[in-house]
């Protein structure tokens, strides 16, 4: 009798795990269905580290502007979606149907970009570029591929006439 109960419990756990994975896949498909999505990691907790590393210019050369060096903590994988004049950011590993963050174009100021350093290389997708920004005056970092970064910067620069846009 206890053997049958153990098998039923194991089967229930497997079914719940499969249902959870299917839920992630369906949610991602629904988010991407609208179009205009890209993989985008978001740093939820900015480091208070005082050491520095340089930003990169458009040719990949270091500039003189220092930025905080990081230990790779605080990054969360996500999906960015263009929605009119804002970016909606969804966590990958969540069942929430709504975006975790909404970033209006007018409230984003680009400060610079850099490549991941140290443990950040392990925390982010391969080939990511970290974009340093201010959002409502608070520091914000997004990590995305070069192609997604090009699209993101083009979207920022394509603001309607009269909107202030600052793209480094």
URVENVEN-V512734 format. One record per residue. N is the residue number from 1. SS is DSSP state (a for helix, b for strand, c for the rest). D_LAST is the distance of its C-alpha to the last C-alpha in Angstrom with 1 decimal. Layout:
# URVENVEN-V512734
n=N ss=SS d_last=D_LAST
n=N ss=SS d_last=D_LAST
This chain:
# URVENVEN-V512734
n=1 ss=c d_last=68.4
n=2 ss=a d_last=65.7
n=3 ss=a d_last=64.6
n=4 ss=a d_last=64.1
n=5 ss=a d_last=62.1
n=6 ss=a d_last=59.8
n=7 ss=a d_last=59.3
n=8 ss=a d_last=58.5
n=9 ss=a d_last=56.0
n=10 ss=a d_last=54.3
n=11 ss=a d_last=54.2
n=12 ss=a d_last=52.7
n=13 ss=a d_last=49.9
n=14 ss=a d_last=49.2
n=15 ss=a d_last=49.2
n=16 ss=a d_last=46.8
n=17 ss=a d_last=44.4
n=18 ss=a d_last=44.5
n=19 ss=a d_last=44.0
n=20 ss=a d_last=41.0
n=21 ss=a d_last=39.4
n=22 ss=a d_last=40.2
n=23 ss=a d_last=38.7
n=24 ss=a d_last=35.3
n=25 ss=a d_last=35.5
n=26 ss=a d_last=36.6
n=27 ss=a d_last=33.9
n=28 ss=a d_last=31.1
n=29 ss=a d_last=32.8
n=30 ss=a d_last=32.9
n=31 ss=a d_last=29.2
n=32 ss=a d_last=28.4
n=33 ss=a d_last=31.1
n=34 ss=c d_last=29.0
n=35 ss=c d_last=26.5
n=36 ss=c d_last=22.7
n=37 ss=b d_last=22.5
n=38 ss=b d_last=20.7
n=39 ss=b d_last=21.3
n=40 ss=c d_last=18.9
n=41 ss=b d_last=19.7
n=42 ss=b d_last=18.9
n=43 ss=b d_last=19.4
n=44 ss=c d_last=22.0
n=45 ss=c d_last=22.8
n=46 ss=c d_last=20.2
n=47 ss=c d_last=21.8
n=48 ss=c d_last=22.9
n=49 ss=c d_last=22.9
n=50 ss=c d_last=22.4
n=51 ss=c d_last=21.9
n=52 ss=b d_last=18.6
n=53 ss=b d_last=16.9
n=54 ss=b d_last=14.0
n=55 ss=b d_last=10.5
n=56 ss=b d_last=10.3
n=57 ss=c d_last=8.7
n=58 ss=c d_last=9.2
n=59 ss=c d_last=12.8
n=60 ss=c d_last=13.3
n=61 ss=c d_last=14.0
n=62 ss=b d_last=13.7
n=63 ss=b d_last=11.7
n=64 ss=b d_last=13.5
n=65 ss=b d_last=11.7
n=66 ss=b d_last=14.2
n=67 ss=b d_last=14.1
n=68 ss=b d_last=17.3
n=69 ss=c d_last=19.3
n=70 ss=c d_last=20.9
n=71 ss=c d_last=24.3
n=72 ss=c d_last=23.4
n=73 ss=c d_last=24.9
n=74 ss=c d_last=23.8
n=75 ss=b d_last=22.4
n=76 ss=b d_last=24.0
n=77 ss=c d_last=24.1
n=78 ss=b d_last=23.5
n=79 ss=b d_last=22.9
n=80 ss=b d_last=20.2
n=81 ss=b d_last=21.5
n=82 ss=b d_last=20.1
n=83 ss=b d_last=22.3
n=84 ss=c d_last=21.8
n=85 ss=c d_last=19.0
n=86 ss=b d_last=18.5
n=87 ss=b d_last=18.3
n=88 ss=b d_last=21.5
n=89 ss=b d_last=21.6
n=90 ss=b d_last=25.1
n=91 ss=b d_last=26.4
n=92 ss=c d_last=28.1
n=93 ss=c d_last=31.1
n=94 ss=c d_last=32.2
n=95 ss=c d_last=34.6
n=96 ss=c d_last=33.0
n=97 ss=c d_last=32.7
n=98 ss=c d_last=29.9
n=99 ss=c d_last=26.3
n=100 ss=c d_last=25.7
n=101 ss=b d_last=22.4
n=102 ss=b d_last=21.1
n=103 ss=b d_last=17.5
n=104 ss=b d_last=17.3
n=105 ss=a d_last=14.3
n=106 ss=a d_last=14.6
n=107 ss=a d_last=14.5
n=108 ss=b d_last=11.3
n=109 ss=b d_last=8.3
n=110 ss=b d_last=5.5
n=111 ss=b d_last=5.6
n=112 ss=b d_last=5.7
n=113 ss=b d_last=8.4
n=114 ss=b d_last=11.9
n=115 ss=b d_last=15.4
n=116 ss=c d_last=18.1
n=117 ss=c d_last=20.4
n=118 ss=c d_last=24.1
n=119 ss=c d_last=25.5
n=120 ss=a d_last=22.2
n=121 ss=a d_last=23.0
n=122 ss=a d_last=26.2
n=123 ss=a d_last=24.8
n=124 ss=c d_last=22.3
n=125 ss=c d_last=23.0
n=126 ss=c d_last=23.3
n=127 ss=c d_last=20.3
n=128 ss=c d_last=17.8
n=129 ss=b d_last=14.1
n=130 ss=b d_last=13.0
n=131 ss=b d_last=9.9
n=132 ss=b d_last=9.6
n=133 ss=b d_last=9.3
n=134 ss=b d_last=11.5
n=135 ss=b d_last=14.2
n=136 ss=c d_last=16.6
n=137 ss=c d_last=15.6
n=138 ss=b d_last=16.5
n=139 ss=b d_last=14.7
n=140 ss=b d_last=14.2
n=141 ss=b d_last=13.9
n=142 ss=b d_last=14.4
n=143 ss=b d_last=15.6
n=144 ss=b d_last=16.2
n=145 ss=c d_last=17.2
n=146 ss=a d_last=15.2
n=147 ss=a d_last=16.7
n=148 ss=a d_last=16.0
n=149 ss=a d_last=12.2
n=150 ss=a d_last=12.3
n=151 ss=a d_last=14.3
n=152 ss=a d_last=12.3
n=153 ss=a d_last=9.1
n=154 ss=a d_last=11.8
n=155 ss=a d_last=13.5
n=156 ss=a d_last=10.8
n=157 ss=a d_last=10.5
n=158 ss=c d_last=14.3
n=159 ss=c d_last=15.0
n=160 ss=c d_last=18.3
n=161 ss=c d_last=18.7
n=162 ss=c d_last=18.5
n=163 ss=c d_last=16.0
n=164 ss=c d_last=13.1
n=165 ss=c d_last=9.9
n=166 ss=b d_last=6.5
n=167 ss=c d_last=3.8
n=168 ss=c d_last=0.0
